[in-house]
Amino acid sequence: MKYLLIVLLLILASSCQITETITINSDGSGDIEIVQQREENSYMQLAGEEYSKENVFQDTTYVFKEYIEKYRENFIKYLPEEQKLFQKYADVKVHVKRSSYEKEFRNIFSLHFNKVSEIPDLFKTEDYASDIQHNYALTAENHYFRIEYDFDGTIFKRSVSIINKDELEKAKEQSENFEKKYGSSKLVQSYLLKYHFPKKIKSISNSKAIINSDEKSLTLEFKLSDCLRNPEMTNLKVVLE
């Protein structure tokens, strides 16, 4: 099942645009929004004849704590440390739209935080919501990497760590096979970081990052399939003046 999930993840990643936007205020609070948008021309190339057979419509908005409240009986069965993990997602807002008629497939995860270190790994939000609903074990822990953030007022860090090396190797293998098959296709697959800080930027660890004209914000773009093979390439350290 995990192997199949990796294949599906690669297909989605190779026809997807992800934009991760973080705005940090002078008091350390701020907002994060992650938008996952399916790029239709790319997905059409991968789906082939199945593309025209899609028949789905979903337009849902929820806040994670609604799952905790609605499925309270399941929630209290989890270990205290697992409940604490779920609570980190309590205020995460999710908007999911999947429309085969409008050809619009988009997920939006957003959160207002008091401290940057409070930001959870938002890509796991839907997995954890499903766990609570169905009383599953923590399926999101099957992910092979973890994203964390930190900010001390001067130094911002986006840290990605590998938590399952075996799954990473499977992802690399599947990604290489995928590139051999679809490498010549013109697929849109971008991961864009857009960060806004309360002070001017002094230095950035990634030389490909572009500092915007206000000198307080940056833009950094990756190829999404490359990120799946090497998630740590998205690590970032930003030093402010």
N, C-alpha and C positions, 0 to 999 in steps of 0.2 A: 504494500500500500504506500509506504514512504517513497519507494522508487517511482511509482506512478505519479505521486504528488510532485516530485521533482520535475518530471517530464511536463506535466501540466503547467507548473510554475514557469518553466522555460518558454513554453508557447505563449503564455500570457505576458511574460516579461519582454518577449521579442515583438510584441505588438502593443506596447504600452508606454505611456508617458507618466512619470511620477514627478510631482513638484512638492518639495518639502520646504515650507516657509516658517521661519522663526523670527519673531520680533521681541526683543528684550528691552524693557523700560529701565530708566535710571535707578529704580529701586530693586531691580532684579526680577520683577514679575514680568509677565508677557504672555504671548500667544503662540501656539504652534498649529499649523494646518498641513495635512498631507493629502494631496489629491492624486488619485490613481485614475487615469483616463485611458480607456482602450482606444487605440488608433485604428480606425476602421479599415483603411486601405491595407495596412500591414496585416491585420487579422484576417482579412479576406484572402490574402495570399496563402496563409497558413491553413485556414479552414477549408478552402476549396469548395466543393459542392455542398458541404454541410452548412456553409454560411447562410444560404438562402432558406435553410430548413429551420433556423432558429425561431422559437416561439416562446418568448418569455417577457414578462413585465413585472417589475418590482420597483416601488418607489417608497422607501422606508427611512424614517428618521427616528433615532432613539438616543437616549443618554444611558451609558453603561449601568449606572446605579438602578435604573428601572428593572434590569434583569436581576440584580441582587434582591430588590424588593419583591418582585413578582415570583421569583423562584427561591424564596427565603428558606423553604424546607430543604432544598438541595444545598444552598449556600452554607448552612450551619453544619452540614456533614463534612465539609472540608477541614483540613488541619488548620490551626491558627495561622501558620505562616502562609498557607495558601489563601486564606481569607484576607490576610494583610496585602498579599499581592493583588487580589481582585480589587481591593479598596483603592489602590493606586490608579485604577482606571475609572473610578466612580463618576468623575465629571467629564469623561471623554464623550464627545458628541459624534455620532456616526450618521452619515447620510449615504444610503445605497440606492443607486438607480441603475436598473438593467432593463432596457427597452429594445427588443428586436425590431419593433415597428419604427421607432425613431432612430434606431441605430446609435443609441447613446448608452454607454456602459461606464459608470463612474462611481468611485467610492471616495468619500471625504471624511477624514478623521480630524477633529479639532479639539483644542483644550486651552483654557486659560490657566496659567500656573502662577504660583507665588514665588517659586524658586525653580531655576532651570533643572536642578537635580531631581525635581518631582516628576519630570516628563518620563512617562513609561515608554516601552517599545510599542508604539501605536500599531504596528503591523500585526500584532498579536491580538488586537482588540476583539475582532469577530470570533476568533478561535475561543477565547476565554468566555465570551458571551454564550457561545454554543455549549461550552462545557457546563456552565451553570444551568442552562435550560434543560440539558439532557442528563445532567448528573454524571458527566464523563470525568475521567482523569484529565490532567492538564495537557491537552493535546498540543498547545502552543510550545510546550517544552521539546517537541520534536524538531523545532527549528534548529538549524545548525549554527546560528549566530545570534548575538544579542546586541542591541543598540542602547547606549546610555549617554547622558549629557551632563555637563557640569559647567559652572560659571562662578568665579570668585570675585567678580567686579572688574577684573582686568583680563583674565585668561578664560576663554571659552574652549571647551573640549567636546567634540563628538567622538565617542569611543565605540568601536565595534570589536567584539571579541568572539572567537570561535568556541562554541560550547559542545560541538559534536564533530570530531575530525572525520569519522567514518562517513557521516552524511555529507560532509563537505567534499570528500573524494568522489562520492556518487554524483554530486551536483556537477563537479568538474568534468567527469566522464560524460554525463548526459549533455552538458553544454558543448563539449567538443564534437560529439556526434551530431548535435543540432546544427552547429556551425558548418559542418561538412555538407549537410543536406540543404540548408537554407542560406548559407553564407553569401551567395551571389544575389539573393533577393534584396530589394531596397526596403528594409524594414525600419520603422521609426521605433526606437527603443531608448528613451532617454530618462535619466535620473537627474533632476535639477535641484540644487540646494540654493535657497535664497534667504540669506540671513541679514537681519538688521540689528545694529547694536546702538547703545546709548552714547558711545564715544567713538572717536576716530580710530580706524584700524592702523596698528603699527606694523604688524607682520602676520603672515598666513603660512601655515606649514605646507600647503599644496600650491605649487607655482602656477598651476593652471587656473586658479581662482582669479576672478576679475573683480577688482574693487571699483565700485560705482562712483559717480562724480561727487556724491555727498561725503565720500570717504568714510562713511559709517556703515556701509552695507556691501555685501559681496554676492556674486553669483558663481556657482561652480557646477559644471555639467559632466556626467559620466555616461558611458554606454551601459545600459541596464544589465545586459547579459554578462559583461565584464564584472559587474558588482556581485553577481551570483557566484561566479567562479572565485572571486577574491573580495569578499565583503569588507575586509580590512582596508582596502584601497580608499574607502570613503571616510576613514579616520581624518579628523581635522582639528587643528589647534589654531586659534585666533588670539593674538595678543593686541589689546587696546592700549591707546596712549594713556 
